[in-house]
Every structure is written in C-alpha cells, then in structure tokens.
C-alpha cells in the first residue's frame, strides 16, 4: 500500500504529466498555424497556384479554430474531457496526413479545415483538463507550462518551415505531427480524467451555423481575389452573403438565451477596445509574417532557410522586450503605451515597403527586430487591458469571446495580406511598377490600417486599465 506522501507525489506527477501533454499539443497546434508561411512558394509551385493563394490554407485553419473554440466547452460538458481531447488529437493527426497527401489547393484547404476542427478542440479542452486537476497552489506553474508553446512556436516556425521545405519537402511540415499525435493520443487515454457536467444547456445550432457559413462565404470571397480566375459576380455574391449572415449571427447572439458565444462583454469600454481596435491590430501584424517570407523568396530570390532565418529577428524582438512591458504599462499607462507601440509598428510596416534585395542585412534585421518589439508591447497591452473591467461572473463568457475574436483577426490577417498583395500585382500589370510594387502596396496598406487602432487608443480614457495596473 502506498503511503499518503507517495500518493501525493503520484498526484503531482500526474498533474505535471497532463500539463506537459497539453503543452505539447498546444505547441503542435500553434506551430501549424504559422509554419506554412515560409513554405508557401514551394507549395504553390507543386500545386500549380500562386504563393498568395496558399495563404488561404493558413486562414482556413485559423478561422476554423476560432469558430469552434466556443463549442469545445459544450462538447466537454456533454461527452467528457478524455473523449473530446483524445478525439481532437486523432482528428488533428489524421488531417495532418491528409494535408500532406493533398494534390491541389482546394483539397489542401479542405483538409486544413479538418485540421482546424482538431486544433479548436485540443486547445480549450486541454486547458480545462489542466485547470480541473491542478490545485490553486500549483496553478502558476501549470499555466507557465501552457504559455511557452504560444511564445516558442511562432519563433521557430518560420525557420523550421524553411529548413523542412529546403532539405526535405513541404509535405513533412504535416507529417512531423504524426508520431507526436500518436504518442499524445495514447497518453491522453491513460492519464486525462473523464469529467463531464450533469446538466448541459442546448447547443446554439442557429448561431453556430450562421457564423460558420458567414465566415466560409468571406473565405470564398478572399479565395476569388487572391487566386486565379477572378469572377466579379461570384466574389460579390460571396462577400454580400458573408456580411449578411454574420450580421444575422450577431443579431441572434445578442438575443438568444444560450448563445454559443456571448457578445454582451463588448459593452465594456476596455474590453471593446481590446477586441475592436485590438482585432484590427492583430489583423495587420498577422499579415506581416505572411508577407515577409514571400517578399524574401519570390522577390529577392532567397532560399526558404534564408527567409525563415530573417523572420526570426521579428520574433526575437518580440521576446527581448517581454520583461520590460509590465514596467512600461505601470510607468506610462495603457493609453500612451498603446499609441506609441502602434505608431512604431506603423513606421516599421512603412519601412518594410522600401526593402530591396540590396538593403543591408543588418539594417533589415534591425527593422524586423524593432517591429517585433512594437508587436510584443502592443500584444501585452491589449491582452492585459482586455479583462481589466470585466466582473468575475462574466469572466468565462468574456474569455470565450476574446479567444474567438483573436483567432478570427489572426485568420483574416493572412487573408487581407494575400488580397492586398494580389491587388498590388494587378497594379503592377497596369503601371509596370516592377516586382517590388505589390509588396510596397501591401505593406503601406497595412500600415494605414494600423492607424485605426492607434486613433482608438488615443481616444481611450486616461483612467482605463487602472484597476489592474497602477500608473505613476
């Protein structure tokens, strides 16, 4: 018979094992959200399409994750954490194999949607499992384990994608998930507890359907712009359908007794700032890591490894400034920090528009590093102020809404980058502006878009966010 101390140690080991398992799955999901950007030109050549069109595979994955995040909680309560988490790993792994076997862009996008279904369930269900089995005194350590994938995956993704593409093939970007997924599936069945709720409210099928079909329609419209064979009628029809359906979804979500995602938190000033201007901010900065590898490879003629290595400086700046961001918020307040970081980001995006193959590597690296610094400060400020004035009773629904809107913004960021680049290519055909003109147009356009959250931050009340961080 084990002693009480041995039983306690066993519990701690199980808690740590579950946290490590979930962290590994988070890393896999976060990695697949961004790793395709460096491989886009190679995928485009193999599938007979353009590099910008491959961005749809990234967008489809991120938007699927966004829409289904709110559903994951309902599924967990209804069927149990162990079943849903193991099913999510299985779907993600099988979809990864199917993505590697794709022979055309529509097939790849379709399997990326399936992969997004698995990813949407892995992230929140795994986090919930960790929170359920971890006592409060060990919660900080557990959350720290779950945080590192979100920090590490975007940093190594461009370089890793470049290495795999150059020395193997883009197919292995998906195939490396298979052994990880198989091991995670087996371990999940053995150690994840199978808890479920006694009473579960009905799922909001109408709201979910309107949101899914609306976002899918906008994705189709984006594909018609960024791909070949543009058809104005199909584009207009898809765009109008998407806008109308999303408007109906928003109207329904405000009125439904049990909406699949609750929008009432948007009435709070600080929460609205983080998810209105903050969403535009995330949209534009998500376009940058997509555009840069295409600029380096398609315009400069660099190899995938060279492109991925240069993009590392963007995320190096992101990490380097992290220790100082809390001090900045306490010293200068949210308003000044947000306005400053956004303006620096605008200047960096404008600077990227003037990069050429002859630009000094050192100057290029410094520009990307500074852009990463501004990106990190803005992210931290928006994430910190999000829940500053949200009451504890409304925290759960606000967290779900915030996670959903963040994913939607990131997904559409890649789509908007692809659309702007395609528009730039059409301008190049008309005025003969050279190979760099499309990228100049795209970077300058996202710089202008970033002015919107800058203005909104300037209009923020001076006392906003004081409840979470004191201002000297």
Legacy VTK file of the C-alpha trace (Angstrom):
# vtk DataFile Version 3.0
C-alpha trace
ASCII
DATASET POLYDATA
POINTS 472 float
0.000 0.000 0.000
1.424 3.432 -0.931
1.869 5.928 1.886
-0.064 9.257 1.843
3.171 11.005 0.799
3.632 8.581 -2.132
0.023 9.124 -3.177
0.545 12.904 -3.094
3.707 12.574 -5.174
1.855 10.401 -7.661
-0.863 13.040 -7.948
1.709 15.781 -8.549
3.389 13.682 -11.220
0.058 13.064 -12.913
-0.769 16.764 -12.796
2.593 17.619 -14.341
2.219 14.898 -16.960
-1.184 16.217 -18.027
0.184 19.770 -18.199
3.149 18.628 -20.321
0.856 16.620 -22.611
-1.435 19.597 -23.162
1.541 21.939 -23.661
2.898 19.603 -26.347
-0.462 19.603 -28.127
-0.627 23.395 -27.869
2.830 23.623 -29.405
1.790 21.375 -32.291
-1.365 23.425 -32.911
0.410 26.809 -32.676
3.215 25.607 -34.919
0.820 24.501 -37.644
-0.926 27.867 -37.505
2.147 29.713 -38.809
4.673 27.245 -40.240
3.153 27.266 -43.742
4.131 30.875 -44.458
7.765 30.094 -45.298
6.752 27.067 -47.369
4.080 28.941 -49.374
6.183 29.441 -52.551
7.187 25.749 -52.638
3.598 24.599 -52.051
2.412 26.974 -54.772
4.842 25.525 -57.305
3.818 21.938 -56.503
0.070 22.641 -56.555
0.132 24.926 -59.579
-1.110 28.090 -57.872
0.223 31.391 -56.529
2.018 31.980 -53.236
-0.699 34.406 -52.122
-3.414 31.809 -52.741
-1.643 29.382 -50.371
-2.424 31.884 -47.615
-5.969 30.510 -47.723
-4.680 27.282 -46.162
-3.431 29.322 -43.186
-6.626 31.391 -42.974
-8.916 28.346 -43.200
-7.115 26.682 -40.285
-7.185 29.756 -38.035
-10.832 30.627 -38.748
-11.972 27.060 -38.099
-10.198 27.124 -34.743
-11.850 30.485 -33.964
-15.413 29.417 -34.712
-15.244 26.098 -32.877
-13.483 27.277 -29.694
-16.836 28.203 -28.045
-18.284 24.788 -28.946
-15.455 22.905 -27.255
-16.736 23.713 -23.761
-20.198 22.414 -24.580
-18.780 19.200 -26.060
-16.595 18.676 -22.980
-19.537 19.105 -20.621
-21.674 16.815 -22.768
-19.269 13.958 -23.583
-16.364 14.276 -21.141
-12.849 15.734 -21.351
-10.992 12.490 -22.071
-13.148 11.553 -25.079
-13.117 15.016 -26.653
-9.410 15.640 -26.067
-8.400 12.237 -27.475
-10.780 12.707 -30.418
-9.275 16.146 -31.099
-5.746 14.699 -31.196
-6.889 11.917 -33.538
-8.653 14.330 -35.917
-5.670 16.696 -35.950
-3.215 13.864 -36.658
-5.295 12.232 -39.410
-5.930 15.622 -41.016
-2.170 16.270 -40.978
-1.590 13.119 -43.044
-4.344 14.134 -45.462
-2.836 17.625 -45.817
0.495 16.062 -46.755
-1.252 13.960 -49.432
-3.121 16.928 -50.958
-2.764 17.282 -54.724
-4.496 20.659 -55.191
-5.085 23.841 -53.232
-8.845 23.287 -52.669
-8.101 19.826 -51.272
-5.380 21.242 -49.007
-7.698 23.994 -47.752
-10.424 21.423 -47.056
-8.104 19.227 -45.009
-6.750 22.300 -43.203
-10.342 22.979 -42.116
-10.494 19.423 -40.745
-7.174 20.006 -39.005
-8.604 23.208 -37.533
-11.506 21.198 -36.071
-8.996 19.103 -34.140
-6.987 22.155 -33.122
-10.069 24.019 -31.873
-10.914 21.159 -29.526
-7.354 20.443 -28.367
-6.600 23.919 -27.049
-9.535 24.774 -24.717
-10.361 21.201 -23.688
-6.739 20.531 -22.763
-6.534 23.801 -20.813
-9.746 22.927 -18.973
-8.373 19.488 -18.078
-5.252 21.077 -16.574
-7.297 23.599 -14.574
-9.560 20.846 -13.237
-6.744 18.601 -11.925
-4.351 21.289 -10.651
-4.743 22.729 -7.130
-4.534 26.509 -6.754
-1.106 26.408 -5.127
0.348 24.801 -8.292
-1.701 26.763 -10.799
1.038 29.298 -11.623
3.489 26.564 -12.606
0.840 24.802 -14.684
-0.130 27.984 -16.545
3.559 28.697 -17.194
3.855 25.310 -18.916
0.841 26.113 -21.074
2.188 29.559 -22.027
5.509 28.612 -23.572
4.036 26.999 -26.739
2.383 30.298 -27.721
5.752 32.048 -27.275
8.066 29.430 -28.775
6.045 28.142 -31.750
5.841 31.427 -33.730
9.569 31.983 -33.173
10.822 28.697 -34.583
8.024 28.173 -37.142
9.466 30.327 -39.991
12.951 28.849 -39.641
11.721 25.271 -39.149
9.383 25.602 -42.122
12.277 26.861 -44.242
14.599 24.020 -43.205
11.980 21.314 -43.835
10.993 22.807 -47.189
14.559 23.247 -48.438
16.093 19.971 -47.260
13.075 17.623 -47.419
9.725 18.809 -48.833
6.756 20.827 -47.629
4.831 17.577 -47.055
6.951 16.886 -43.971
5.611 20.030 -42.330
2.459 17.997 -41.747
3.979 14.526 -41.409
6.080 15.505 -38.366
2.775 15.761 -36.481
2.068 12.058 -36.900
4.456 10.488 -34.329
3.684 13.303 -31.851
-0.050 12.815 -32.359
0.090 9.038 -31.944
2.014 9.282 -28.667
-0.235 12.084 -27.380
-3.374 10.086 -28.218
-2.179 7.033 -26.267
-1.057 9.100 -23.278
-4.299 11.104 -23.247
-6.387 7.938 -22.972
-4.317 6.840 -19.995
-3.979 9.979 -17.853
-6.629 12.596 -18.756
-9.617 12.444 -16.358
-13.045 11.909 -17.869
-15.182 14.584 -16.215
-18.478 15.874 -17.645
-21.350 18.092 -16.478
-24.628 16.740 -15.125
-26.770 19.332 -16.890
-25.817 20.846 -20.232
-27.846 23.603 -21.954
-28.782 23.025 -25.599
-26.185 23.987 -28.186
-26.935 27.163 -30.157
-27.051 25.490 -33.573
-28.568 28.516 -35.315
-25.912 30.968 -34.134
-23.124 28.483 -34.861
-24.462 27.768 -38.370
-24.845 31.457 -39.241
-21.311 32.227 -38.042
-19.725 29.237 -39.816
-21.440 29.798 -43.166
-20.841 33.568 -42.933
-17.105 33.172 -42.336
-16.920 30.468 -45.019
-18.542 32.875 -47.508
-15.964 35.548 -46.715
-13.214 32.949 -47.113
-14.591 32.061 -50.561
-14.606 35.766 -51.475
-10.982 36.052 -50.355
-10.039 32.979 -52.386
-11.573 34.509 -55.506
-9.476 37.641 -55.078
-6.161 36.018 -54.200
-6.457 33.110 -56.650
-6.534 32.926 -60.407
-9.675 33.281 -62.495
-11.354 36.165 -60.677
-15.127 36.255 -61.191
-16.759 39.532 -60.074
-20.249 38.038 -59.713
-19.168 35.134 -57.537
-16.992 37.468 -55.471
-19.805 39.967 -54.912
-22.269 37.190 -54.075
-19.911 35.550 -51.577
-18.984 38.857 -49.973
-22.597 40.009 -49.577
-23.688 36.598 -48.299
-20.898 36.571 -45.717
-21.688 40.077 -44.453
-25.439 39.420 -44.261
-25.044 36.074 -42.498
-22.591 37.490 -39.952
-24.947 40.418 -39.312
-27.771 37.944 -38.685
-25.466 35.915 -36.433
-24.610 38.993 -34.340
-28.297 39.917 -34.058
-29.133 36.367 -32.963
-26.267 36.192 -30.441
-27.480 39.330 -28.656
-30.996 37.875 -28.332
-30.503 34.125 -27.767
-30.887 32.844 -24.159
-27.891 30.494 -24.572
-25.729 31.858 -27.438
-22.728 29.787 -28.450
-20.662 32.939 -27.815
-21.894 35.845 -25.651
-21.362 39.375 -27.066
-22.541 41.366 -24.044
-18.979 41.939 -22.800
-18.407 44.299 -25.740
-20.395 46.947 -23.825
-17.365 47.397 -21.501
-15.003 50.142 -22.768
-11.682 48.409 -22.132
-12.911 45.038 -23.381
-14.331 46.709 -26.510
-11.004 48.476 -27.135
-9.082 45.209 -26.906
-11.476 43.459 -29.285
-12.300 46.250 -31.772
-9.144 48.226 -32.410
-7.233 45.300 -30.928
-8.652 42.975 -33.574
-7.581 45.326 -36.368
-4.157 45.497 -34.727
-3.867 41.702 -34.628
-5.107 41.529 -38.221
-2.393 43.828 -39.569
0.501 42.414 -37.560
-0.579 38.882 -38.528
-0.198 39.888 -42.173
3.477 40.827 -41.684
4.907 37.296 -41.019
2.924 36.100 -44.047
4.171 38.814 -46.427
7.832 38.816 -45.401
8.726 35.213 -46.457
7.018 35.811 -49.808
8.976 39.058 -50.303
12.272 37.361 -49.463
11.697 34.301 -51.663
9.569 35.473 -54.602
11.003 38.993 -54.969
14.533 38.714 -53.540
15.197 35.137 -54.707
16.254 33.891 -51.267
16.089 30.251 -50.185
13.432 29.121 -47.656
16.117 28.831 -44.948
17.379 32.358 -45.596
13.827 33.729 -45.494
12.940 31.836 -42.321
16.165 32.932 -40.627
15.477 36.621 -41.328
11.906 36.381 -39.996
13.409 35.086 -36.726
14.519 38.654 -35.964
10.874 39.719 -35.863
10.122 37.237 -33.091
13.469 37.838 -31.368
12.333 41.423 -30.802
9.037 40.043 -29.566
10.774 38.063 -26.812
13.530 40.564 -25.977
11.155 43.288 -24.792
8.852 40.989 -22.802
10.484 41.597 -19.362
10.028 45.376 -19.725
6.416 45.531 -20.898
4.832 45.367 -17.428
7.094 48.183 -16.209
6.103 50.310 -19.217
2.405 49.852 -18.511
2.851 50.778 -14.840
5.047 53.772 -15.629
3.225 55.286 -18.603
-0.288 53.770 -18.608
-2.214 51.919 -21.280
-3.075 54.901 -23.445
0.478 56.133 -24.057
1.919 52.616 -24.412
-0.712 51.564 -26.956
-0.408 54.727 -29.029
3.406 54.557 -29.028
3.643 50.853 -29.896
1.079 51.231 -32.677
2.894 54.230 -34.183
6.232 52.403 -34.099
4.524 49.446 -35.766
3.125 51.729 -38.469
6.588 53.162 -39.170
8.127 49.673 -39.318
5.475 48.453 -41.779
6.095 51.520 -43.931
9.825 50.819 -43.727
9.301 47.252 -44.944
7.726 48.679 -48.095
11.130 50.077 -49.090
13.208 46.939 -48.545
15.080 45.656 -51.604
17.462 42.787 -52.285
20.326 45.307 -51.958
19.276 46.515 -48.487
21.891 45.868 -45.808
21.184 42.633 -43.947
21.997 44.386 -40.664
19.558 47.226 -41.389
16.885 44.719 -42.427
17.377 42.681 -39.250
17.181 45.819 -37.073
13.939 46.879 -38.764
12.345 43.470 -38.168
13.656 43.383 -34.588
12.132 46.806 -33.852
8.864 45.688 -35.445
8.884 42.668 -33.134
9.457 44.915 -30.112
6.448 47.084 -31.024
4.391 43.970 -31.745
5.177 42.478 -28.330
4.379 45.680 -26.418
1.067 46.073 -28.228
0.096 42.439 -27.699
0.876 42.612 -23.987
-1.029 45.872 -23.539
-4.130 44.640 -25.360
-4.090 41.279 -23.576
-3.655 42.932 -20.171
-6.375 45.535 -20.553
-8.883 43.059 -22.001
-10.302 41.880 -18.653
-9.492 44.980 -16.588
-13.144 45.906 -16.020
-14.865 42.545 -16.542
-16.757 41.317 -13.484
-15.844 37.823 -12.180
-19.321 36.498 -13.002
-18.856 37.489 -16.672
-15.232 36.327 -16.953
-15.974 32.951 -18.563
-18.080 34.285 -21.437
-15.713 37.241 -21.920
-12.736 34.869 -22.158
-14.507 32.721 -24.760
-15.455 35.768 -26.845
-11.947 37.208 -26.616
-10.326 33.922 -27.715
-12.722 33.669 -30.657
-12.164 37.240 -31.858
-8.380 36.918 -31.547
-8.372 33.829 -33.764
-10.706 35.446 -36.318
-8.458 38.516 -36.510
-5.317 36.395 -36.982
-7.017 34.325 -39.684
-8.265 37.302 -41.638
-4.862 38.981 -41.245
-3.332 36.409 -43.581
-6.308 36.714 -45.957
-6.071 40.517 -46.036
-2.325 40.291 -46.663
-2.955 37.961 -49.613
-5.705 40.217 -51.008
-3.530 43.346 -50.746
-0.632 41.552 -52.425
-2.865 40.346 -55.250
-4.191 43.894 -55.679
-0.598 45.079 -55.847
0.145 42.611 -58.632
-2.812 43.970 -60.608
-1.395 47.482 -60.171
1.997 46.227 -61.346
0.409 44.936 -64.550
-1.232 48.307 -65.138
1.643 50.691 -64.414
4.702 48.491 -64.802
5.997 49.361 -61.365
8.351 46.414 -61.050
8.385 43.232 -58.962
8.550 45.079 -55.645
5.445 47.232 -56.252
2.920 44.606 -54.982
4.811 44.263 -51.702
5.213 48.030 -51.334
1.465 48.443 -51.819
0.649 45.659 -49.313
2.957 46.929 -46.553
1.854 50.545 -46.952
-1.816 49.474 -46.922
-1.494 47.533 -43.649
0.430 50.481 -42.180
-2.555 52.724 -42.984
-4.966 50.154 -41.486
-2.944 50.129 -38.258
-3.732 53.836 -37.832
-7.295 52.853 -36.872
-6.368 51.117 -33.560
-3.858 53.932 -32.972
-6.626 56.543 -33.118
-8.916 54.403 -30.954
-6.147 54.048 -28.357
-5.630 57.838 -28.377
-9.337 58.317 -27.588
-9.128 55.889 -24.652
-9.904 57.459 -21.276
-6.840 58.162 -19.122
-8.154 56.010 -16.267
-8.684 52.936 -18.472
-6.985 49.860 -17.046
-6.053 51.420 -13.682
-7.840 48.583 -11.903
-5.216 46.051 -12.990
-2.014 48.152 -13.106
-1.304 51.288 -11.073
0.003 54.264 -13.063
2.611 56.609 -11.558
LINES 1 473
472 0 1 2 3 4 5 6 7 8 9 10 11 12 13 14 15 16 17 18 19 20 21 22 23 24 25 26 27 28 29 30 31 32 33 34 35 36 37 38 39 40 41 42 43 44 45 46 47 48 49 50 51 52 53 54 55 56 57 58 59 60 61 62 63 64 65 66 67 68 69 70 71 72 73 74 75 76 77 78 79 80 81 82 83 84 85 86 87 88 89 90 91 92 93 94 95 96 97 98 99 100 101 102 103 104 105 106 107 108 109 110 111 112 113 114 115 116 117 118 119 120 121 122 123 124 125 126 127 128 129 130 131 132 133 134 135 136 137 138 139 140 141 142 143 144 145 146 147 148 149 150 151 152 153 154 155 156 157 158 159 160 161 162 163 164 165 166 167 168 169 170 171 172 173 174 175 176 177 178 179 180 181 182 183 184 185 186 187 188 189 190 191 192 193 194 195 196 197 198 199 200 201 202 203 204 205 206 207 208 209 210 211 212 213 214 215 216 217 218 219 220 221 222 223 224 225 226 227 228 229 230 231 232 233 234 235 236 237 238 239 240 241 242 243 244 245 246 247 248 249 250 251 252 253 254 255 256 257 258 259 260 261 262 263 264 265 266 267 268 269 270 271 272 273 274 275 276 277 278 279 280 281 282 283 284 285 286 287 288 289 290 291 292 293 294 295 296 297 298 299 300 301 302 303 304 305 306 307 308 309 310 311 312 313 314 315 316 317 318 319 320 321 322 323 324 325 326 327 328 329 330 331 332 333 334 335 336 337 338 339 340 341 342 343 344 345 346 347 348 349 350 351 352 353 354 355 356 357 358 359 360 361 362 363 364 365 366 367 368 369 370 371 372 373 374 375 376 377 378 379 380 381 382 383 384 385 386 387 388 389 390 391 392 393 394 395 396 397 398 399 400 401 402 403 404 405 406 407 408 409 410 411 412 413 414 415 416 417 418 419 420 421 422 423 424 425 426 427 428 429 430 431 432 433 434 435 436 437 438 439 440 441 442 443 444 445 446 447 448 449 450 451 452 453 454 455 456 457 458 459 460 461 462 463 464 465 466 467 468 469 470 471
